[in-house]
Amino acid sequence: MNRSSPRSRLAKLKLMVQSPKNQTLNLSTITLTSRRAKQQKSIELSNSAVKRRITKSLMQPSKKKNTSLFGQKGELVLPLLIDSTINYSSISAQSTHKINRSRKRISILSSDCIDCEIPVTEKHTPNLKTRSSFTDPVQIFENLDLPITPSYALELFSPHMSLCEQGEILEYKEIWFLGLGAKKPKPNLNAPNQGMDDDKGDYTLVSGDHIAYRYEIKDVLGKGSFGQVVKCFDHKQQEFVAVKIIKNKRRFHKQAAIEVKVLELIKANDPNDISNAIHIKDHFSFRKHLCISFELLSINLYELMKSNSYQGFSLSLIRRFALQLLCCLKFIYEHNIVHCDLKPENILLKQSDKSGIKIIDFGSACFENEKMYTYIQSRFYRAPEIILGIEYTKAIDMWSFGCVLAELFLGYPLFPGENEAEQLLCMMEMKGTPPGSLLEISSRKNMFFDNDDRPKIVPNSKGRMRYPSTKNLADKIRCNDPLFVDLIEKCLDWDPKERIKPADALQHPWILESINGFIKHKRRSRSKGEWISQ
């Protein structure tokens, strides 16, 4: 290989410098510098072209016939907006933008062409109308086509979800609501149930938060020893419901499982919903709490009495209530169910302006051959066999029914005992002492009677003394309808075996007056073209 001498190479270089075709040294400078500067210049030129083409496409009307927001196949398309905050020099010529939950990527910039429209074809992609929607998680969720999957929920909203939610959401197949705008409690590993419960085992409720990613918490309807009842909006069925949230305690979970079993049996045997018993909608576990959803009803009979200044109701209205209650008691009686807590608070109006009612709260209920507890019922409506410690039957519900009938007429409880001892004295004051046959099988007789079976008379907190057989039911109720008093008397028989049964009570003359009157009224209404509904 021939090499030129240094002298000849220097001569050639001088000729190149003196040549008129190379009047500047800038070209040799570019050639001798690094490739990085050349690539940077190329990118700047490319981005300048990008801006011009996008601006032109936005400022000039499309030459296509169809200028709507829908593409050739009915796909929704959105304009690509220019944002002055974006550094276009940092965008690769092959960059992509992820906009849907299927993890597919739609090209925005390519080496071949620039598109100023992005087709949005994924089912669950939000219809974002303004740029502010991109940063508002609540608005984004409201524009989704529900339900969405847990993975998609995490993809869109994980920054707005707690660590607990990010883990538990994967256990659900469908996501209907996230409660993104709610002020949720922060997890606390040292608190009960990681900060989800209070010290009594009740779930900490937050208005606007979700239950099981489906129900939106609206209001608290009631609280009790069992837990809480909450008014919720069911985003799946698009209706308001009542959700019972059982305490996070083992013994309450066990009883709630029996309640679900009873409710499922009622629903299965009452397909036409004519038993006047509450119907369960669903049951599930959420954060260690058993939850039961029900149809949402109106106010209870105690609240109705309160709104009437505790004046009591007319016999015609009480008769309508009594007929429906007996139908429900007959239904559960036939299925060996004992309600165990019948009282005005557990009898709800279906609608605020109608007399139709339903019995609720089967939380203390049991099957007659599967009793869990020996001490049940609210005190004012408690049957004597419960107080005396005698094995109980379905007859305890009929005692409660008689107490409820009297209270609906009086406006206040028939037997208002301050405690268990006075409760029994209230009964004896009106009905005399229990028969010896009951006292013989009583396991708690010594608490209320001496060795000669005489009642122990003790004063109440006001110093009042109650003595057996000093009053009678008719004088107490002061009702001019003897049939009404007679029905109550038959419900309040000391002996459970002699106490009137629901089927027999439905044949009682006072109830038959209601049925006959209803039939006559219905016939008259039909003849006038009217419609009667409870």
Secondary structure, 3 states (H helix, E strand, C coil): CCCCCHHHHHHHHHHHHHCCCCCCCHHHHHHHCCHHHHHHHHHHHHHHHHHHHHHHHHHCCCCCCCCCCECCCCCEEEECCCCCCCCHHHCCCCCEEECCCCCCEEECECCCCECCEEEECCCCCCCCCCHHHHHCHHHHHHCCCCCECHHHHHHHHHHHCCHHHHHHHHHCCCECCCCCCCCCCCCCCCCHHHHCECCCCCECCCCCCEECCCEEEEEEEEECCCEEEEEEEECCCCEEEEEEEECCCHHHHHHHHHHHHHHHHHHHCCCCCCCCECCEEEEEEECCEEEEEEECCCCEHHHHHHHCCCCCCCHHHHHHHHHHHHHHHHHHHHCCEECCCCCHHHEEECCCCCCCEEECCCCCCEECCCCCCCCCCCHHHCCHHHHHCCCCCCHHHHHHHHHHHHHHHHCCCCCCCCCHHHHHHHHHHHHCCCCHHHHHCCCCHHHHECCCCCECCCCCCCCCCCCCCCCCHHHHHCCCCHHHHHHHHHHCCCCCCCCCCHHHHCCCHHHHHHHHHHHHHHHHHHHCCCCCCC
